[in-house]
Structure formats: C-alpha cells, structure tokens
Amino acid sequence: MAQWNPWHGCTKISEGCRNCYVYRIDSRHGRDSREVCRTGDFDLPLRRRRDGRYKIASGETVYTCFSSDFLLDAADEWRPEAWKMIRRRSDLHFFIITKRIDRLAQVAPADWGDGYPNVTLCCTVENQDRADYRLPLYLAAPVRRKIIVCEPLLGALNLAPYLAYPAIMQVIAGGESGPHARPCRYEWVLDLRRQCVEAGVPFVFKQTGACFVKEGRTYAVPRSEQHAQARKAGIDYLPVRADDEMPYRTGSTLPILPDTLFPADTLPGTPSRKK
Ligand code: SF4
C-alpha cells in the first residue's frame, strides 16, 4: 500500500467537510488548508530508486489525494499531468475518493473512455441530501470501479434506489473522527448493511468514529480503537461475486461488546454526549 498526495489543501463543500481532518491537522501547524498547493511528492508514481526500479513497486494500491479532493477545481492546472502518471503506471491501482463527482465530466482526460481500469473512483455521501445529489451522477459517470463511501455517516440513509445497479462494487460506512465528531448511530450502520444484503452488494463497516451510539448509549471511542471496534462488530458482508477483484477485508466474527467500548463520561476531559 502506498500513499500519493499530489496536492494539498481543499475547500469545504458540504456537511461531511465540517470537521475535515486535513483542516484539523493543518491547524496544528498553523497552516491554512484553503491554500491549495502542489506537493513535493507530485511525481511520486514516476520516481525511481538508484537501481532504476520505481519507488512504488508494481502491483501496489496507491491511496491517492487523501489530503485534498482529486477533482478539486483549484487543482485543475495540475490534474492533466496527474492523469498521465496514472495512465503510465497501469501496473498500479489508484484508489481515489471524491465529493466532487459532478466535476468528472469536465476534467476527465480525453482518453478516459469508460474510465481507466487501474482507477477506483469512490463517491462519498454523508447524508440523504448528498446521496440524492451525487449518486445519480455517479451511476451515470464513466467510472469502471465504483464504491460508495458513507463516511462520515451523519444520518440514516436510503441507498436502495442506487444499489440496484450492478456497477456499485461495495459500500463502506464509518463514523466521524476527531474531537468534534458528530454521533454515528449503530442502527444507521445496520440499516445500510441490510440494504446491501438485500441488493447483494458487499458492505464494510470501516470504523465507528469517535462518537458512537449503540442501543441508546453514547461512547467516546479513542482513535486507536475506532477501526478495531468496527471489525469486532463482525457485520461486514462479503458475498462472492463473479466479478470480484477487490481484496475485501475479512470481517471478524466477534460482536461489539459494550464493555469493550468506553462510555463517553468515563474518559478524562471528555464531555458526556449521552442523550
Ligand atoms: S472534500 Fe474532503 S478534503 Fe476537501 S474539505 Fe471536504 S472532507 Fe476535507
């Protein structure tokens, strides 16, 4: 697994951006995340070692543009070169997540066609309003590998109308991280899973987020536990499909036990979020 951030910084465009981790981390260093700049790693996919081999070895999954949005307008000047690098490294798999699927038609390269086969372009939705705006565009978009990312999950979602399309390879759900995280309710996660099971679409519960509500109780979950707790839920749904190519994460069979989570009011300095 490799990470490639060709540019850094972003503009908030929807509710899911409110507590953006890029802003949170930049603020610690006195940096303004609204100033978008090309990074020193811009040409990373093409960089080579002394022996001539690429720094990013063939076959790697490259998590791309996780300190910005790949389709951000402020990066229009740099993106054509980034597309060229993606096309040239057809031996890598580029994993991209965007909130700006509505810009793809404007900024896709001329030879994009139905989408480069080495690109998974995920569409993120945080609430029903954004799902109903972005997902019809996403379904119609020329993207070969489509995944819906419901993170941060801010409310119950009805994705059923969009899951009927075989193009959707997977749904990923997760709560919000950070000190100001908004609650993620387990019943929303379970309901998304139910919709995926009914549609035969793989489902992954990636992380609880920092403020997790289960059976009426609110838990402040430390960052180090958020992924582990989601795995312990054991609710990933990974049907074997003829077109499966993704290395889906194997779910644990352990249930989430209340005593493995931390009640919000037991952590020092953490205000209770009990409702
Ligand atoms: S689109 Fe992503 S990177 Fe940009 S502000 Fe929103 S959450 Fe942050």
Residues whose N, C-alpha, C, O or C-beta is under 5 A from the ligand:
A	BS01	SF4	C10 T11 K12 I13 G16 C17 C20 V22 S67 S68 D69 K99
